Amino acid sequence: MRQLIGKIALKRRIVEEVYLSEQVRCRECQKTVPIGVEVVTVEKDIRPKKVLKRAFYCRSHAGDYEARARGEG
């Protein structure tokens, strides 16, 4: 399961897509958690989208990404 939470614009053509994902190994604490956040940095003007970076975080370490993706911060 992968559910889009939101998108964060970094530059004109580069966007971070923030997803809620299952079975994630956190990049910060190295723990495997049942529900976490996947952050995919993509170049959006290219078809198909070019993935530049992919990172996974547990919910406690991904608070900043979740808030920015939902427009709360």
Buried (B, 14 or more C-beta within 10 A) or exposed (E): EEEEBBBBEEEEEBBBBBBBBEEBEBBEEEEEBEEBBBBBBBEBEEEEEEEEEEBBBBBEBBEEBBEBBEEEE
